[in-house]
Amino acid sequence: MERLSTAASLMGELSLSSSLKRVVLTPLAELPPPSQNLLLLVDSLDEVCCCCRSDGFSGDPGCTIVELLAAHHELLPPWLLMVCSSRRQNKAVTRMFTGFRRLCLDDLRKAHIVRDVQRYILCRLDLEAALRQHLTLDTAEMLNQLHIKSNGCFLFLERVLDGVSEGSILLREIRHIPGTLNGLYLWLCQRLFSGHQFCPVRTLLNVILAAPAPLSRPQLQNAVWTKQMEGWRAEEFSKTLASIAMLLRPQDRGQVLLFHHSFSEWLLDVKYCTQKYLCNVTDGHCMLAMSLSTRAPHLLPAEVAQLATHLLLADIRGVWSRVTWLCGSCGRRCRCRTVWPLMSL
C-alpha cells in the first residue's frame, strides 16, 4: 500500500485505484501467459491497520487492500488465481467476495482438521525438549483438552504451547484457560498484570498501536518520555518493556512489535479486553507527534508527512490547531505538497 501511494504521488494521481491499475494490473495483463497457472495468495484480508483508527477520522474510502482487491480482482489475468484468507466470522469481507469458493480451515467437525491440530501438537513435542519436559502421565490429558479448546485455531495453540515451553504457563492450567482467543488474551493479561501494573504498560502499548511501522527501543522510549518524564529512565523503561515480552514478537533488529494483529484489535475492543486493559491509539498518536516535534528541524520530508498524519489522528481539536503545531514545529517544511491535503481533512 505504501508503494502504491508513492506511485500515485509520483504520477500525480490521488487515487490508489488508478495507481493499482497502472502499476500492477495493466502490466500483468500485458504479460504472456505462463506454461501453468499461478496463485496469488493474500493472507488476512480482514486485518485493518490499528494505527489508522481514530475518533472522527475514518480515512479515505477504497484505501485498504480488501477494498482494492474486491473492486479489481476481475481485472486479473485468467492465469493468475487469487486465494484469500479471512476469519470466517467476518461477514463483511465474505459479502465483498461473493463469487469466490469458500473453504473452512478451522472446523473441528472435519476429521482432517482434527488431524492437523493433533499433528501440530505432536510436532511441537517432538521438536522442543523444553516442551517435552513438562509432559507426564498426569498432564497428557491436558493436551487433549487443549486441542478441543483451540477450536481449530492454530494461533491459540501456538500461544499456549509457547507459554508452556517458556515456563510461564503450566500444562495443568490449561483446564482454566477460556476456550476462545479473546478469552485467552484476557486470561494472559490477568496473569501478567495486577493492580496498577498495567498503567505504564498501557502507555507503551498506546504508542506501539499508533506506530505505522515497528519502532526501535530508543524510538519507543522517546515517545513515552514525551508524556511523562518521570518513571521512564533507561532501567525503568527496560523493566516495563520486559514485563510485556510475552506479548511481543522476538525482536528483529531491535524492533518492537506485538505478536499478532488480533491482539492489537483486542486491546482496542472494550467488549473483550474490558476497561481494565483498554488502550487508546489516539493517545499514542499524540506521543508520536510530540516525539517527532522534538527533532523537527532535522525531519526528512517523509517524516514531516508522518507528523501531519499523527496530528490528524491525535485528539487535537480544530484544523488550525493542527496547522499551528505543524508549522511551529517544521517551519517552511510544512509547505510540502504531501502535507497540506492531509491537514485540510
N, C-alpha and C positions, 0 to 999 in steps of 0.2 A: 504493500500500500504506500509505503514511503517513497519507493522508486516511481510508482505511478504518479504520485503527487508531484515529485520533482520533474518528471517528464511533462506533465501538464503545465507546470510553471514555465519550463523552458520553451514550450511551444505556444505559450500564450493562451492555453486552454484553461478554463475554470472548472471543467467537468472531468471527473475521474472516468466517467463512462466513455467520453470521447478519447481520452488518453488510452484506456484499455483497448479500444478498437484499433487505434493507430499503432500502438506499441506491441500488442500481443496478438489480437485476433486476425488482423489483416495479414501480418507476416506468416502466421500459421496457415491461413487459407492459401497462401501462395506457394507453400512447400509441396514438393511432390510426395504422393502417398508412400509410406514405408512398406516394406515387404509384409509386415504384420501389424495388426492394430496395437496401439499403445494405450496405457492407462494414465489418467491424471488424477492423483489421489489428493483430496482436500480434507484434512482432518479437522474436527471440532468446529463445524460450521456455526454452531450456536454460541460460541465464545465471543463476548463483546469486551473490548478493552476497558478495564475498570478505570483507567486514568482519564477516560473521556466522559465520565459521569459527573454531573454537577447539577444542582438545583437551578432551574431557569435557563439551562443551556443544553440543547439536545443534539447539536451538531448538524451537519448537512445531510439531507436525505440522500440515499444511494451511495453513502461513503464507506459502507462496510463490505467485506469480502462476500458475505452471503447475499447481499442485495445486488452486487455487481454480477455474481455468477447466476443468480436467479433470472436476471434480466437479459443475460447474454449467452447462456450456455448453449442455446440453439445455434449460435454462430460458430461453434467449434467445428472443425472438420470432422467428417464421419469416421475417420480412422483413429480419432482421439476420444476415448471413452472416459467420462468423468465419474469417479467414485467418491462419494462424500460420506463423512461420519458426523453424527449428531446424537445428542441424548434423545431417547425415544419420547420422553415426556414433553419435549419442546414442540408443541403443535404448530406454532407459528412458522418454524422452519419447514416442517412437513408440508404445510399448505403452499409454500413457495416453490416446492419441487414436486408437484402433484404427478407428473408423468414418469417419475423415477420408480424403479422397482425397489422395494424395501426388504432389507434383511435385518433380523434381530440377533445381536451378538451376546445378549445377557439374559436370555430366557432359560431359567433353570428347569423348566418343564421339558427341555430338549436334552436328550442323553449326551449328544456330542458336546454341548456347552458344559454340562456337569463334568465330563471327562477333561475338558480343557482346564477347568478350575482345579480339579484334583491333581492333574499333571503339573500345574504351576506350583502348587504347594509342595509336591514331591520333588520337583526340580530344585526348588529353593533349599529344601532339606538336604538334597544330595550335594549341592554345590557349596553350602555355607556351614562350616563347622561351628561357627558361633550360634547358629540357629539350632543345629542338631543337639548341642549340649543341654538345651532346655527340654528336650523330648524324653519323657518317661512313660511308663505304663499308665500312670495317673493322669498325665497331661495329654496323651494321644487323643483322647475323646474330644479335647478342646479344639483340635484341628478339624474334626468333623463338624463341630458347631460353627467354626469359622467359615467353612465353605458354604454352609447353609445361610449364615448371617450376611455373607457378602452379596447374596442375591445376584451372583454373576458379575459383580463389579470388581475388576482387577485392581483398580486404584485402592479400594477398601482393603483387599488382601495385601497389597504392597505396603500400605501404611502400617497395618498391624504387624506384619512379619518383620518389617524394618525395625519397628519398636521392640519386638521380642529379641531380634538379633543384637540390637544396641543395648539391651538390658533395661529399657525404660518402660516396657510392658511385660508382664508375666503371663505365661500361657494360661494359667488358671483364671486370669482376669478376663479372658475372652467372654466368659459367661455374663459379665456385667456390661459389655460393650453393646450399645444400641445397634439394631440391625439395619441402619441406613447410613449413608455417607455424611449427611448433615448431623445425625446423632453422634457419629464417631468424632467429628470435628469438635462438637460441644464437649464430649467426654474428654478429649485430649486437652482442650483448653482448661477445663476444670481441674485436671490433674497437674497441669504445668503452672497455673497461676492461681493464687489465692489472695483474698483481701484486696489491698491496693497495689499488688504487684503488677497488675495489668496496665496501670496508668502510664508509666514510661514506655511500656511495650506498645501501647496504642499509638503513642506519638511516633515511634519508629514505623509501625505498620501504616499509618496515615501517609507518610512520605513514600514508602515503598509502593503503595497502591496508586499514588498520584503520578509516579515517575513513568514516563513513556518508554523508558528503556532501563535495563538493570543498572543500579548505581554502585559505585565503588564504596568501600567503607569510609574514606575521607569525605566523599560527596554526601553520604547519608549523615555523617556526624555533623558536617557543616550546616545541613538543612535543619536538623532537630535543634542545634545550638541557637538558631535564629529565633526560636520560640521561647526557649528558657535557657539562659546561660548557665544557671546553677544546676548541678546534677549531671552534667554531660562532659566531665573531664574524661580523658582517654580511658582510664581504668573503669570508670562508671559506664561509659558507652560500651566498652568491650564486655562488661558483665551483663548488661541488658541485652546486647546482641547475642551473647552466648546462651541466654535463657530461652531464646526462640530458635535455637539451632535445629531443633526437630521439625520446625515449620519451614525451614529453608532448604533450597537445593544445595547439594555440595558445591562449595564456592569454586567458580570457574574464573580464573584470572582476577580473583579478589572481588567479584561482583556479588551483590546481594539480591536474591530473587526468591519469592515464595515457591513452595514445592509444586503447587498446581493451581491452575486458574480457578478451579471450582472452590478452592479455599478462599481466594480473593473475593469471589462472589458471595461466599458465606459470610465473610466479615462485614459485608455491606447490607445484609438482609436481616433486619431485626426479628423477623418471624422465626428464624433458625438460630441466630447467634445470641439472641436476647440483648437487652440494653447493656448488660454487663460487658459484652465483648464487641459491641457495635463500634465500627470505625467510621471515620469521616474523611472522605477523599478530598473534600473541599479544603479542609484544614491542611492537608498535605500539599495542595497546590499553593496555598499561602506561604508555607515554609520554603518550598522550592523557588517561588518567585522572589522571596526575600534573600535566599541564598545566592541566586543569580544576580540580584541587585547589588550585593556586597562587592562584586567584582565587575560591575557594569562597564567601567572604562576599557576592559580587556575582552569583552564579549565578542565572539565572532557573529557574523550576520545570522547564521542558523540559530545561535543561542539567543539572539535578540528576538527572533520569531518564537522561540520556545518560551521565553519570558512573557511575551504577549499572550501566548496560549494559556500559561499558568494564571495570568491575571484575569483572563476571561473566565476561567473555571474556578477561580477563588471567590470567596464571599466578599467581594468589593462592590458596593452599591454605586451604580451610575457609570455611564460610559466615560465621562470626563474624569472621574476618579482614577480609572484605569489609565487613561491617556496621560494624566498628570504624573502618575507613578512611572510610567514607561519613559516619558520624556525627561523627567527628573533623573532617572537612572542612566539613560543611554544618550541623552542629548540628541545630536543630529543623526545618530544611528537609527533612531526610531522612525526616520522617514523612509526606511526600506519599504519597497512596494509590497513585500510579503506580509508586513505588519499591519498597515493601516486598514486593509479589508477586514482583518481579524478584529481590530479594535472597534469597528463600527457595528459589530453584531450586537 
